[in-house]
Every structure is written in C-alpha cells, then in structure tokens.
Amino acid sequence: MNIISLYGIPNCDTTKKALAWYKKKNIRVDFHDYKTAGLKKEKLQHWCNAVGWEILLNKKSTTWRALPPEVQEKVKAEKAAISLMLQYPTLIKRPVVEMNDKVMVGFKEQ
C-alpha cells in the first residue's frame, strides 16, 4: 500500500485543491501543515536532492516579494535557499507530495 504524504499550508488554494482531489478519488493522504508543525532541515535537503532547490523555492510568493532585495540576492545556492525556507516556510512551493521515494512539487489535476 502506498502512503502519500502531502506537505503544505491549509489556507493555500493549491493545497486545498490537491487535498480535495485525493479525497474525491478516495485516496488516503497524510497532511502535514509545515507552517504550524515546521520542517526539519533534513526533509528540505531530501526534497532539494529530489527536485532541486530552484523548483522548491517559490519566488512568485508574496513572502518572497516582501523580502528585501539584499536578502533575495544572497540566495544563489542550495544552502542559502534551505536556510531561508526554514526561516520562512511559506517560501516553499505548495504542495509537496511524497509517495514511496518520489517527490512532486505543485499540483495540477490532470
């Protein structure tokens, strides 16, 4: 049996769509709210290894746009990106879905 873990924040529209889609398909999903429950550095590192930090870091988010330009400019490598995402979890593109050893970022119904 495949265990699906979905990471996101509950008020995110894309996370809501993903959770609703899984529910409609009667697929059990373990939801992890990383804004309130947090994330470990090792988990972010695993995701970066799987998909790349450039995909994981949401530079279109309001959180990113609110950061001072000098902070944004320092994010040129994985280590800086992970550090910033740990500090501001809403910078992580949502949702992140783990199933078996696969990591997928974002959600599109098709």
GUPANU-56046 format. One line per 8 residues: number of its first residue (from 1); their letters; for each residue x, y, z of N, C-alpha, C, O. Coordinates in pm, whole numbers, plus 50000, padded with zeros to 5 digits. Each point is the difference from the previous one (the first is absolute). Layout:
NUM	a	X Y Z X Y Z X Y Z X Y Z | ...
***
This chain:
1	mniislyg	50084 49881 50000 49916 50119 50000 50088 50125 50000 50094 50010 50078 | 49874 50083 49835 50075 50124 49992 49950 50099 50103 49879 50023 50013 | 50213 50035 50060 49966 50105 50094 50038 50132 49936 50115 50020 49959 | 49787 50069 50033 50024 50131 49939 50002 50104 50110 49907 50011 50080 | 50200 50065 49923 50010 50112 50093 49994 50128 49919 50073 50016 49902 | 49840 50075 50140 49985 50127 49932 50039 50110 50098 49944 50012 50109 | 50152 50068 49850 50052 50109 50083 49955 50133 49942 50012 50023 49880 | 49937 50064 50206 49957 50130 49955 49945 50080 50116 50028 49971 50116
9	ipncdttk	49893 50131 49850 49930 50077 50102 49852 49998 49965 49964 50009 49882 | 49949 49979 50219 49859 49975 49973 49926 50112 49927 49900 49973 49934 | 50145 50151 50075 49929 50108 49933 50049 50027 49858 49954 50094 49936 | 50139 49825 50016 50051 50012 49863 49900 49937 49903 49959 49885 50018 | 50001 50190 49880 49902 49950 49903 50047 49873 49929 49921 49908 49981 | 50205 50087 49982 50051 49882 49930 50002 49878 50092 49969 49889 49957 | 50067 50132 50169 49997 49890 50096 49857 49951 50019 49976 49880 50005 | 49929 50213 50006 49858 49964 50014 49953 49917 49880 49931 49900 50016
17	kalawykk	50107 50143 49863 49961 49927 49879 50057 49859 50000 49931 49904 49966 | 50195 50084 50073 50063 49868 50004 49932 49909 50101 49971 49884 49970 | 50003 50167 50149 49933 49919 50103 49861 49959 49955 49959 49886 50022 | 49968 50205 49915 49866 49969 49950 50005 49893 49891 49915 49911 49995 | 50185 50099 49917 50015 49903 49891 50026 49860 50056 49938 49903 49957 | 50154 50087 50139 50028 49869 50061 49876 49945 50070 49971 49881 49991 | 49957 50207 50080 49879 49956 50070 49896 49949 49901 49937 49896 50024 | 50044 50176 49866 49903 49960 49897 50035 49863 49941 49911 49922 49966
25	knirvdfh	50217 50050 50023 50047 49872 49947 50008 49891 50107 50043 49888 49973 | 49915 50147 50151 50007 49907 50114 50143 49951 50025 50022 49882 50029 | 50072 50209 49960 50140 49968 50026 50039 50063 50133 49988 50121 50019 | 50057 49795 50072 50039 50050 50133 50132 50077 49990 50096 49955 49939 | 49903 50162 50124 50118 50086 50000 50027 50045 50142 49910 50041 50072 | 50216 49950 49968 50043 50057 50128 50041 50144 49974 50097 50025 49929 | 49829 50071 50130 50029 50141 49978 50091 50054 50110 49976 49977 50118 | 50127 50094 49841 50094 50062 50093 50001 50151 49975 50045 50046 49895
33	dyktaglk	49906 50029 50201 49999 50146 49993 50136 50049 50045 50028 50008 50120 | 50058 50026 49785 50136 50038 50039 50011 50142 50050 50106 50040 50050 | 49789 50037 49938 50005 50134 50057 49987 49993 50152 50069 50073 50071 | 49843 49841 49978 49983 49989 50146 50087 49889 50060 50053 50015 50110 | 49962 49874 49818 50077 49888 50054 50149 50011 49969 50083 49933 50062 | 49951 50153 49843 50140 50018 49963 50053 49887 49913 49929 49904 49969 | 50195 50111 49993 50071 49901 49919 50143 49988 50050 50059 50097 50047 | 49993 49785 49943 50141 49980 50035 50087 50030 49878 49958 49984 49886
41	keklqhwc	50162 50059 50142 50096 50030 49894 50024 49879 49911 50016 50014 49879 | 49985 49867 50181 50023 49877 49924 49890 49975 49897 50026 49951 49891 | 49850 50084 50145 49889 49982 49907 50017 50095 49881 49983 49958 49885 | 50049 50168 50141 50023 50095 49890 50117 49955 49914 49996 50012 49877 | 50109 49937 50185 50115 49951 49925 49960 49884 49909 50044 49993 49885 | 49873 49916 50167 49952 49887 49921 49922 50050 49878 50020 49952 49889 | 49891 50145 50134 49922 50055 49889 50090 50068 49898 49980 49985 49879 | 50118 50090 50169 50094 50067 49908 50078 49898 49918 50022 50019 49881
49	navgweil	50018 49872 50183 50071 49894 49928 49910 49938 49893 50047 49963 49893 | 49824 50027 50137 49907 49935 49908 49958 50089 49883 49992 49954 49887 | 49980 50175 50141 49943 50086 49895 50083 50125 49971 49979 50066 49899 | 50114 49966 50189 50080 50122 49983 49942 50117 50078 49879 50019 50004 | 50207 50058 50058 49954 50112 50083 49931 50107 49917 49914 50071 50050 | 50125 49942 49823 49941 50103 49914 49851 49975 49977 49923 50095 49983 | 50036 49778 50015 49859 49965 49984 49926 50018 50132 49885 50044 50002 | 50179 49923 50106 49938 50003 50132 49980 50142 50052 49899 50028 50065
57	lnkksttw	50192 50061 49907 49991 50139 50048 49905 50079 49910 50024 50016 49881 | 49868 50032 50179 49896 50070 49924 50031 50150 49994 49967 50076 50091 | 50097 49964 49800 50035 50141 49983 49883 50085 49951 50015 50120 49980 | 49870 49818 50001 49880 50074 49961 49912 50032 50121 49898 50069 49988 | 50140 49880 50128 49918 50016 50120 50005 50143 50053 50094 50075 49975 | 49802 49960 50101 49999 50132 50063 50110 50009 50106 50053 50108 50024 | 49980 49780 50037 50108 49999 50099 50132 50038 49933 50076 50081 50054 | 49953 49861 49830 50124 50031 49927 50002 50147 49960 50102 50068 50018
65	ralppevq	49788 49981 49928 49995 50139 49954 50015 50098 50116 50045 50113 49980 | 49918 49845 50141 50011 50087 50117 50141 50005 50058 50032 50087 50081 | 50052 49818 49877 50138 49999 50050 50081 50115 49940 49981 50035 49884 | 50108 50022 50194 50086 50105 49945 50086 49946 49886 50042 49884 50004 | 49984 50198 49895 50081 49954 49885 50135 49942 50041 50048 49905 49938 | 50013 50149 50165 50131 49948 50043 49989 49858 50055 50096 49923 49991 | 49790 50041 50066 49978 49863 50047 49977 49908 49880 50057 49891 49993 | 49860 50154 49912 49974 49922 49880 50129 49972 49923 50021 49889 49951
73	ekvkaeka	50063 50210 50038 50124 49987 49921 50098 49900 50059 50086 49948 49929 | 49902 50024 50201 50091 49905 50065 49964 49854 49969 50080 49910 50025 | 49801 50069 49920 49955 49863 49973 50047 49958 49861 49927 50012 49901 | 50195 49939 50095 50060 49956 49874 50040 49853 50002 50047 49945 49901 | 49932 49991 50216 50039 49860 50014 49903 49929 50096 49925 50064 50073 | 50080 49805 49923 49909 49918 50079 50004 50031 50149 49896 50010 50064 | 50223 50004 49991 50014 50023 50145 49925 50126 50043 49929 49999 50100 | 50086 50109 49825 49931 50125 50032 49849 49985 49983 49923 50053 50080
81	aislmlqy	50036 49875 49816 49857 49978 49976 49937 49920 50114 49893 50035 50048 | 50173 49859 49994 49948 49917 50110 49990 50083 50128 49900 49993 50071 | 50201 50083 49958 50000 50084 50119 49882 50097 49998 49932 50018 50102 | 50044 50044 49784 49890 50095 49987 49864 49930 50010 49908 50052 50063 | 50079 49831 49875 49873 49926 50006 49971 49951 50142 49884 49991 50040 | 50220 49978 50036 49979 49962 50141 49951 50120 50080 49916 49986 50089 | 50138 50129 49879 49960 50123 50070 49860 50045 49959 49923 50048 50083 | 50045 49937 49788 49870 50041 49945 49939 49883 49923 50015 49991 49878
89	ptlikrpv	49915 49918 50191 49945 49881 49934 49904 50031 49885 49980 49917 49912 | 49959 50202 50089 49908 50034 49891 50072 50026 49869 49936 50023 49897 | 50197 49974 50105 50078 50011 49876 50005 49867 49924 50043 49996 49884 | 49913 49896 50180 50003 49868 49937 49879 49989 49908 49886 50021 50042 | 50139 49945 49833 49890 49982 49904 49910 49888 50051 50046 49901 50055 | 49824 50118 49925 49904 49906 50057 49912 49938 49892 49978 50057 49892 | 49973 49825 50143 50044 49911 50106 50123 49918 49958 50036 49995 49882 | 50025 49944 50216 50105 49902 49972 49939 49864 50034 49950 49980 50111
97	vemndkvm	50054 49929 49793 49940 49868 50018 50110 49895 49997 50082 49996 49908 | 49917 49919 50194 50093 49887 50005 49921 49870 49990 49901 49980 50072 | 50143 49933 49838 49941 49868 49990 50113 49904 49967 50070 50014 49900 | 49946 49888 50187 50114 49909 49991 50127 50085 49999 50023 50074 50096 | 50058 49918 49803 50123 50080 49996 49988 50119 49907 50099 50068 49973 | 49780 49959 49977 49979 50110 49908 49961 50127 50074 49929 49997 50101 | 50120 50116 49847 49963 50132 50051 49947 50081 49884 50065 50012 49896 | 49814 50044 50122 49940 50085 49897 49966 50134 50064 49955 50006 50115
105	vgfkeq	50066 50101 49809 49974 50134 50052 49894 50066 49913 50008 50000 49878 | 49891 50058 50189 49891 50064 49930 49889 49899 49973 50014 49881 50030 | 49876 50167 49912 49888 49910 49971 49926 50050 49877 49966 50118 49989 | 50009 49789 49921 49913 50022 49885 49912 49877 49991 50049 49888 49999 | 49820 50134 49994 49905 49889 50004 50026 49897 49891 49989 49880 50025 | 50045 50163 49854 50025 49905 49891 50130 49928 50024 50039 49915 49920
***
